[in-house]
Structure formats: structure tokens, C-alpha cells
């Protein structure tokens, strides 16, 4: 097992997961390669987190999901959504979910955005002005001011109004694994990691849930479980454990059912020990830098290989079937994840999305873009209300 050089500490945070109620379907070529017949589209859901330091009396959100009033995205983002989205439905805003759980928004101290993309920053102007936004390196230079001050801006002026934005400064002097790290609360309970490649300022989180166990809050370091699993240390099991597979698949299931679509081929040992996908090289890639992103994903594998670290990437639909959520069980947290075997339950769920005999493993979560029960054909035709 790799030595990640995580400092020792007895300080922990309470970690609760949030189902951000987003269903998205987008072209796989924007995220992975090669494109497999029957897996030309990828299903995305979104998980965000409430991180609470009970000793300091502080609560922070790690990512804020997508806003359901997507008419209030900037014109630039609306045009991008017209190009890339095949299906979208947003049932609720994260700030509404938090309030429904009995937590007042002014109890929050910070919103940490893993990165700037529309499905991670929520509706910041809906939060009290005392809630700061924490962003990664380069954010202010690249994204402030917003629209309409800057006509082609990603964000709106309204997103920034009357709010402090704190940009994290990382240093080579403090590393966890091969990622630059920042001790958020100053006691080793929660770290932010500089994880470049996908987007400007992309950060992940590392939450200490017991003195010796952690949850890796992956954001969009990658978008699919098959981008970092299997690995040489965690090979694809044979047979696949029944708890990881859809009920319609015969159980136990031989791993050959899935290695048959691995680019290395079913007869290769590599198909059991290397990820199914690489970072896309397509022109419309969702990744800022393919080479750097691949390096970050390679490093992510080292964290995943540690039995005391549970990796949760934001858009893994399997997490919705495994984690306890603030939405319907506000008092239940993730701190006992290892004792409950949650990592093992979630590890191979992405296999269900892979094609079988050229047919999709699962259907599209949503077809078309839906808002208030009505089909939307052009994002730019939606009338904004906050600018």
C-alpha cells in the first residue's frame, strides 16, 4: 500500500452526504475513451457533502450541486448546455435540501466549490452573505467579474455580490500523496487537495472520519468509476460480488462478462487490473488538460487502493444506492463507513453501466431537458430573473 504521508491527528469531522437531485445524460466522448458500443452516453447523478467540525462549531458544504432555475445561468453557460446536454432534470436545490433537513443556511460558514462548473456551484446568491465561498487557484483571475459586467462571463455579477470569495493558496511544502494539500480547519480533520486537469482550480477534499479513516471527496477528478478502477492493487474480482450487480444479472457473475468490453480484451490480465477508460482526447473534452488530468487520476488510484480511504466521485450513480443521505435521514452520517462496508458495496457498481452485447447496461436516466414538468429545447430561450 502506498505511503500517502497523511499527518496523524485525532481531530475528525462529521460527514453527511447530500443527494443533489440532478439527473444528467451527456455524450461519453466528452469524458472517456474509447467509446464502447452501447455506452455512447453516460448517466450522471450528483453527490455533495456537509462537513461539520463539531469542536469548532463550523459547518461547510463541499460542492453545491446544480441550480434548478437554470434560466439564471449566464448566457455563455446556456449556449454550452445547448451543445452538450442530452438529458437533464434537477429536482431540488442543495440549499433547499439543507433547509429541509433542519439546518438554517446562516449556520453555514463556507461553501467549498471543487471547481467552477455549473453543476457544482449551485445558486450562491440564495445563501446568506456571511457564507463565504472557497475556491481553488486561478478562480478570481479567470472568472471575476461576472455577467453582465463581462459579456462572455461564466458567472453572474449577482453570484458574487456582497460575499467573500477565499481563494486557497497551495504550497509544495505540504503534500498528501502527490497532491498539494491545505489543512482547512488547521487540525488535520479536513484537507483540500490541489487536483488539476479537469478545470481551473479543481480541488478535492479529504475528510478524516475517524483518527485513521478518511473519505476522499472526489468532485470531478474523473467522471466514471471505470476511469480509475480496477487497478493492480484492487483487481476486478471473479466472480463479481452479488451486492454490486443489478438484480437482473445472473449471480454470481463472472468478471469475463465485463472484461469482454475492456480495450485490452477479455483474455488479457490487464483487463482485470487496469481502468476501463482513459481521459478523452475529443475536441469537446470536459477536461482542461488531458495529460495533467490523467496524472491526477493515476494518483487517485493510490488513495483508492488504501483500505482506510473511501473514494466518492461526485457523479457516481452507485453512491445513491449505498450512502445514507441528509435528504431522508438527516441524523445519519458517513463516519462509520468502514465498519459498515460502504466502500466495498460501492466499489464495482459502475459495472452496471457498461454495455452488454452492444446494448446499454442501463437506460438514460432522463431523455430531454425538463423544467417544471415541461420539455426545454433551447436553454437560451429561458428568461432570466436575476439579471
VEXDREN-2710 file (C-alpha; in Angstrom, 1 decimal):
% VEXDREN-2710
k/r/px/py/pz
1/UNK/0.0/0.0/0.0
2/UNK/1.3/3.4/-0.9
3/UNK/2.5/5.8/1.7
4/UNK/0.4/8.9/1.3
5/UNK/2.0/10.8/4.2
6/UNK/-1.2/11.9/5.8
7/UNK/-0.4/13.6/9.1
8/UNK/-1.6/11.9/12.2
9/UNK/-4.4/13.6/14.1
10/UNK/-7.2/12.7/16.5
11/UNK/-9.4/15.5/15.1
12/UNK/-12.3/14.5/12.9
13/UNK/-15.2/16.0/11.1
14/UNK/-18.8/14.7/10.8
15/UNK/-19.5/13.9/7.2
16/UNK/-23.0/13.8/5.7
17/UNK/-23.8/13.1/2.1
18/UNK/-26.4/15.1/0.1
19/UNK/-28.2/13.7/-3.0
20/UNK/-28.2/16.9/-5.1
21/UNK/-31.2/15.6/-7.1
22/UNK/-29.7/16.0/-10.5
23/UNK/-30.2/13.6/-13.4
24/UNK/-28.0/14.3/-16.4
25/UNK/-27.2/12.4/-19.5
26/UNK/-24.3/13.5/-21.7
27/UNK/-22.1/12.2/-24.6
28/UNK/-19.4/9.9/-23.3
29/UNK/-16.9/11.2/-25.8
30/UNK/-16.6/14.4/-23.7
31/UNK/-15.3/12.4/-20.8
32/UNK/-13.8/9.0/-21.7
33/UNK/-12.2/6.9/-24.4
34/UNK/-12.5/4.6/-26.1
35/UNK/-16.2/4.8/-26.8
36/UNK/-17.8/1.4/-26.3
37/UNK/-20.8/0.4/-28.4
38/UNK/-23.8/0.7/-26.1
39/UNK/-22.1/3.2/-23.8
40/UNK/-22.1/6.3/-26.0
41/UNK/-23.9/8.2/-23.3
42/UNK/-23.1/8.5/-19.6
43/UNK/-25.6/8.8/-16.8
44/UNK/-24.7/11.4/-14.1
45/UNK/-26.1/12.0/-10.7
46/UNK/-24.5/14.3/-8.1
47/UNK/-23.5/13.9/-4.5
48/UNK/-22.3/16.8/-2.4
49/UNK/-21.3/16.8/1.3
50/UNK/-21.9/18.6/4.5
51/UNK/-18.7/18.8/6.5
52/UNK/-19.1/19.7/10.2
53/UNK/-16.4/20.4/12.7
54/UNK/-18.3/20.0/15.9
55/UNK/-15.5/21.1/18.1
56/UNK/-15.1/24.4/16.3
57/UNK/-18.9/24.8/15.7
58/UNK/-18.4/25.1/12.0
59/UNK/-20.3/23.7/9.0
60/UNK/-19.2/23.8/5.4
61/UNK/-20.6/22.5/2.2
62/UNK/-18.4/20.7/-0.2
63/UNK/-20.0/21.5/-3.6
64/UNK/-23.5/22.9/-4.0
65/UNK/-24.8/20.9/-7.0
66/UNK/-26.7/22.4/-9.9
67/UNK/-29.4/25.1/-9.6
68/UNK/-32.9/24.1/-10.7
69/UNK/-33.6/27.6/-12.1
70/UNK/-31.2/27.1/-14.9
71/UNK/-32.7/30.1/-16.7
72/UNK/-30.4/32.0/-14.4
73/UNK/-27.2/30.7/-15.8
74/UNK/-25.1/33.2/-17.7
75/UNK/-25.8/33.3/-21.5
76/UNK/-22.4/31.7/-22.0
77/UNK/-23.3/28.7/-19.9
78/UNK/-26.7/28.4/-21.6
79/UNK/-25.1/28.2/-25.0
80/UNK/-22.7/25.4/-23.7
81/UNK/-25.6/23.5/-22.3
82/UNK/-27.4/23.6/-25.7
83/UNK/-24.3/21.8/-27.2
84/UNK/-23.6/19.1/-24.6
85/UNK/-26.7/18.1/-22.7
86/UNK/-28.8/15.2/-23.9
87/UNK/-31.0/14.9/-20.8
88/UNK/-31.4/17.0/-17.6
89/UNK/-33.7/17.1/-14.7
90/UNK/-33.0/19.0/-11.4
91/UNK/-35.5/18.2/-8.7
92/UNK/-34.2/20.5/-5.9
93/UNK/-31.5/22.9/-5.0
94/UNK/-28.9/21.9/-2.4
95/UNK/-29.8/24.9/-0.3
96/UNK/-33.4/23.7/-0.1
97/UNK/-32.3/20.2/0.9
98/UNK/-30.1/21.6/3.7
99/UNK/-33.0/23.7/5.0
100/UNK/-35.4/20.7/4.7
101/UNK/-33.0/18.8/7.0
102/UNK/-33.5/21.4/9.7
103/UNK/-30.2/23.3/9.1
104/UNK/-30.5/27.1/8.7
105/UNK/-28.4/28.5/5.9
106/UNK/-26.8/31.1/8.2
107/UNK/-25.4/28.2/10.2
108/UNK/-23.1/27.5/7.3
109/UNK/-19.6/29.1/7.4
110/UNK/-18.4/28.2/3.9
111/UNK/-19.3/26.8/0.5
112/UNK/-16.3/25.0/-1.0
113/UNK/-16.6/24.7/-4.7
114/UNK/-14.5/21.8/-6.1
115/UNK/-14.5/23.8/-9.3
116/UNK/-16.4/26.4/-11.3
117/UNK/-18.7/24.2/-13.4
118/UNK/-22.4/24.8/-13.4
119/UNK/-23.3/21.5/-11.7
120/UNK/-21.1/22.3/-8.7
121/UNK/-21.7/25.9/-7.6
122/UNK/-25.4/25.9/-7.1
123/UNK/-27.2/29.2/-6.6
124/UNK/-24.8/31.2/-4.4
125/UNK/-26.9/34.3/-4.2
126/UNK/-29.5/32.2/-2.3
127/UNK/-27.2/31.8/0.7
128/UNK/-26.8/34.5/3.4
129/UNK/-23.9/36.9/2.7
130/UNK/-22.0/35.7/5.7
131/UNK/-21.4/32.3/4.0
132/UNK/-18.0/32.6/2.2
133/UNK/-17.2/30.8/-1.0
134/UNK/-13.9/28.8/-1.0
135/UNK/-12.3/28.3/-4.5
136/UNK/-9.2/26.9/-6.0
137/UNK/-6.2/28.7/-7.5
138/UNK/-6.9/30.9/-10.5
139/UNK/-10.6/31.4/-9.9
140/UNK/-10.6/35.1/-9.3
141/UNK/-8.4/35.9/-12.2
142/UNK/-10.4/33.8/-14.6
143/UNK/-14.0/34.3/-13.5
144/UNK/-14.4/37.7/-11.8
145/UNK/-16.3/39.9/-12.6
146/UNK/-19.4/38.2/-13.9
147/UNK/-22.1/38.9/-16.4
148/UNK/-23.3/41.5/-17.5
149/UNK/-20.1/43.4/-16.4
150/UNK/-18.2/40.9/-18.6
151/UNK/-20.4/39.9/-21.6
152/UNK/-19.0/36.4/-22.0
153/UNK/-18.6/35.6/-18.3
154/UNK/-19.2/32.2/-16.8
155/UNK/-20.8/33.6/-13.6
156/UNK/-23.2/36.4/-12.9
157/UNK/-22.4/39.6/-11.1
158/UNK/-25.3/38.5/-8.8
159/UNK/-23.3/35.4/-7.8
160/UNK/-20.5/37.5/-6.4
161/UNK/-22.4/40.3/-4.8
162/UNK/-21.9/41.0/-1.0
163/UNK/-19.9/37.8/-0.5
164/UNK/-16.3/37.0/0.4
165/UNK/-14.5/34.6/-2.0
166/UNK/-11.5/33.0/-0.5
167/UNK/-9.0/31.5/-3.0
168/UNK/-6.9/28.7/-1.5
169/UNK/-3.1/29.0/-1.8
170/UNK/-1.4/25.7/-2.0
171/UNK/2.3/25.1/-1.3
172/UNK/4.7/22.4/-2.4
173/UNK/5.9/22.3/1.2
174/UNK/2.8/20.3/2.2
175/UNK/1.8/17.3/0.2
176/UNK/-0.6/14.4/0.8
177/UNK/0.4/11.7/-1.7
178/UNK/1.5/13.7/-4.7
179/UNK/-1.2/16.4/-4.3
180/UNK/-0.5/19.7/-2.7
181/UNK/-2.7/20.0/0.4
182/UNK/-4.3/22.6/2.6
183/UNK/-5.3/21.9/6.2
184/UNK/-8.8/23.6/6.1
185/UNK/-9.5/23.7/9.9
186/UNK/-5.9/23.7/10.9
187/UNK/-6.1/20.5/13.0
188/UNK/-5.8/17.7/10.4
189/UNK/-9.5/16.9/10.3
190/UNK/-10.2/18.1/6.8
191/UNK/-7.9/18.8/3.9
192/UNK/-8.3/20.3/0.5
193/UNK/-6.2/18.8/-2.3
194/UNK/-5.0/20.5/-5.4
195/UNK/-6.1/18.1/-8.1
196/UNK/-5.6/19.8/-11.5
197/UNK/-6.6/18.6/-15.0
198/UNK/-10.4/18.8/-15.2
199/UNK/-10.9/22.5/-14.6
200/UNK/-9.2/25.7/-13.4
201/UNK/-8.7/25.5/-9.7
202/UNK/-10.1/22.0/-9.3
203/UNK/-9.9/20.7/-5.7
204/UNK/-10.8/17.5/-3.9
205/UNK/-11.5/17.0/-0.2
206/UNK/-10.1/14.5/2.3
207/UNK/-12.3/14.2/5.4
208/UNK/-11.0/12.4/8.5
209/UNK/-14.0/10.4/9.7
210/UNK/-12.1/8.6/12.5
211/UNK/-8.5/9.1/13.5
212/UNK/-7.4/6.5/10.9
213/UNK/-10.1/6.5/8.2
214/UNK/-11.0/9.1/5.5
215/UNK/-13.5/9.8/2.8
216/UNK/-12.0/11.3/-0.4
217/UNK/-14.4/13.8/-1.8
218/UNK/-13.5/13.5/-5.5
219/UNK/-15.5/16.2/-7.2
220/UNK/-14.8/15.8/-10.9
221/UNK/-11.3/14.5/-10.7
222/UNK/-12.9/11.9/-13.0
223/UNK/-16.5/11.2/-14.0
224/UNK/-16.8/7.4/-14.1
225/UNK/-15.7/4.6/-11.8
226/UNK/-14.2/2.8/-14.7
227/UNK/-11.7/5.6/-15.2
228/UNK/-9.7/4.6/-12.1
229/UNK/-10.9/1.1/-11.4
230/UNK/-9.8/-1.7/-11.5
231/UNK/-6.1/-1.3/-10.5
232/UNK/-3.2/-3.6/-9.9
233/UNK/-3.8/-3.5/-6.2
234/UNK/-7.6/-3.8/-6.5
235/UNK/-8.2/-6.1/-9.4
236/UNK/-11.6/-6.9/-10.8
237/UNK/-12.9/-9.8/-8.6
238/UNK/-14.1/-13.1/-10.1
239/UNK/-16.9/-13.6/-9.6
240/UNK/-18.3/-10.2/-9.1
241/UNK/-19.9/-10.0/-5.6
242/UNK/-23.7/-10.2/-5.9
243/UNK/-24.3/-6.9/-3.9
244/UNK/-22.6/-4.9/-6.7
245/UNK/-24.8/-6.0/-9.6
246/UNK/-28.3/-5.3/-10.8
247/UNK/-30.8/-7.9/-9.9
248/UNK/-31.5/-8.9/-13.5
249/UNK/-27.9/-10.2/-13.9
250/UNK/-27.4/-13.9/-13.1
251/UNK/-25.5/-14.2/-9.8
252/UNK/-22.7/-14.9/-9.2
253/UNK/-21.4/-13.2/-12.3
254/UNK/-18.0/-14.0/-13.9
255/UNK/-15.9/-11.0/-14.5
256/UNK/-15.5/-12.1/-18.1
257/UNK/-18.9/-10.6/-18.7
258/UNK/-17.3/-7.2/-18.2
259/UNK/-13.7/-7.8/-19.3
260/UNK/-15.2/-8.7/-22.7
261/UNK/-15.6/-5.0/-23.4
262/UNK/-12.3/-3.9/-21.9
263/UNK/-10.0/-2.4/-24.5
264/UNK/-7.2/-4.8/-23.5
265/UNK/-9.5/-7.7/-24.3
266/UNK/-11.0/-10.5/-22.1
267/UNK/-8.0/-12.7/-22.4
268/UNK/-5.6/-10.1/-21.1
269/UNK/-4.7/-9.9/-17.4
270/UNK/-4.6/-6.2/-17.9
271/UNK/-8.4/-6.2/-18.3
272/UNK/-8.6/-7.2/-14.6
273/UNK/-6.0/-4.8/-13.3
274/UNK/-6.3/-1.6/-15.4
275/UNK/-9.1/1.0/-15.7
276/UNK/-11.6/0.5/-18.5
277/UNK/-11.3/4.1/-19.7
278/UNK/-8.7/6.8/-20.3
279/UNK/-9.3/10.6/-20.4
280/UNK/-10.9/11.6/-23.7
281/UNK/-8.9/13.2/-26.4
282/UNK/-12.0/14.6/-28.2
283/UNK/-12.1/18.2/-29.2
284/UNK/-15.1/18.9/-26.9
285/UNK/-13.4/17.4/-23.9
286/UNK/-14.7/18.2/-20.4
287/UNK/-11.0/18.2/-19.3
288/UNK/-8.9/21.3/-19.4
289/UNK/-5.6/19.3/-19.8
290/UNK/-5.8/15.7/-20.7
291/UNK/-2.2/14.8/-19.7
292/UNK/-2.5/16.5/-16.3
293/UNK/-5.9/15.0/-15.7
294/UNK/-4.6/11.5/-16.4
295/UNK/-1.8/12.1/-13.9
296/UNK/-4.3/13.2/-11.2
297/UNK/-6.4/10.1/-11.9
298/UNK/-3.4/7.9/-11.6
299/UNK/-2.7/9.5/-8.2
300/UNK/-6.3/9.0/-7.2
301/UNK/-5.8/5.2/-7.7
302/UNK/-3.3/5.3/-4.8
303/UNK/-5.9/6.7/-2.5
304/UNK/-8.5/4.2/-3.7
305/UNK/-6.1/1.4/-3.0
306/UNK/-5.8/2.3/0.7
307/UNK/-8.4/0.3/2.7
308/UNK/-8.8/3.2/5.1
309/UNK/-9.9/5.7/2.3
310/UNK/-13.3/5.6/0.6
311/UNK/-13.2/7.5/-2.7
312/UNK/-16.5/9.2/-3.7
313/UNK/-16.5/11.0/-7.0
314/UNK/-19.4/13.4/-7.5
315/UNK/-21.2/11.8/-10.4
316/UNK/-21.2/8.1/-9.5
317/UNK/-24.9/6.9/-9.6
318/UNK/-23.9/3.9/-7.4
319/UNK/-23.5/6.2/-4.4
320/UNK/-27.2/6.9/-4.4
321/UNK/-27.8/3.2/-3.6
322/UNK/-25.1/2.9/-0.9
323/UNK/-24.7/6.1/1.1
324/UNK/-27.0/7.5/3.8
325/UNK/-28.3/10.9/2.8
326/UNK/-29.2/14.1/4.5
327/UNK/-32.2/14.3/2.3
328/UNK/-34.2/11.5/4.1
329/UNK/-32.0/10.6/7.1
330/UNK/-30.6/13.9/8.4
331/UNK/-29.0/12.4/11.6
332/UNK/-27.2/9.6/9.8
333/UNK/-23.6/10.4/8.9
334/UNK/-20.8/8.5/7.0
335/UNK/-18.3/8.3/9.8
336/UNK/-18.7/4.6/10.3
337/UNK/-18.4/3.9/6.6
338/UNK/-15.6/1.3/7.1
339/UNK/-17.4/-0.7/9.7
340/UNK/-20.5/-0.7/7.5
341/UNK/-18.5/-1.9/4.4
342/UNK/-19.7/1.0/2.3
343/UNK/-16.6/1.2/0.2
344/UNK/-16.9/-2.5/-0.8
345/UNK/-20.6/-2.0/-1.6
346/UNK/-19.9/0.9/-3.9
347/UNK/-16.7/-0.3/-5.5
348/UNK/-18.0/-2.1/-8.5
349/UNK/-21.4/-0.6/-9.1
350/UNK/-20.2/1.3/-12.2
351/UNK/-20.0/-2.1/-13.9
352/UNK/-23.8/-2.0/-14.3
353/UNK/-23.5/1.0/-16.6
354/UNK/-21.2/-1.0/-19.1
355/UNK/-22.7/-2.3/-22.3
356/UNK/-23.6/-6.0/-22.8
357/UNK/-23.7/-7.4/-26.3
358/UNK/-23.5/-3.8/-27.6
359/UNK/-26.6/-2.7/-25.7
360/UNK/-26.6/-0.2/-22.8
361/UNK/-26.2/-1.6/-19.3
362/UNK/-28.7/0.9/-18.1
363/UNK/-31.1/3.2/-20.0
364/UNK/-30.7/7.0/-19.9
365/UNK/-31.7/8.5/-16.6
366/UNK/-33.6/11.2/-18.4
367/UNK/-34.3/12.0/-22.0
368/UNK/-34.6/15.6/-22.9
369/UNK/-34.3/18.7/-20.7
370/UNK/-37.1/19.2/-18.2
371/UNK/-38.1/22.2/-16.1
372/UNK/-41.3/22.4/-14.0
373/UNK/-42.6/19.3/-15.9
374/UNK/-42.1/20.9/-19.3
375/UNK/-39.7/20.0/-22.1
376/UNK/-37.0/22.6/-22.8
377/UNK/-35.5/22.6/-26.3
378/UNK/-33.3/25.7/-26.1
379/UNK/-31.7/27.0/-22.9
380/UNK/-31.2/30.5/-24.3
381/UNK/-34.9/31.0/-24.7
382/UNK/-35.4/30.7/-20.9
383/UNK/-36.0/34.2/-19.4
384/UNK/-33.6/35.0/-16.6
385/UNK/-34.9/36.5/-13.4
386/UNK/-31.8/37.7/-11.6
387/UNK/-30.0/39.7/-14.3
END
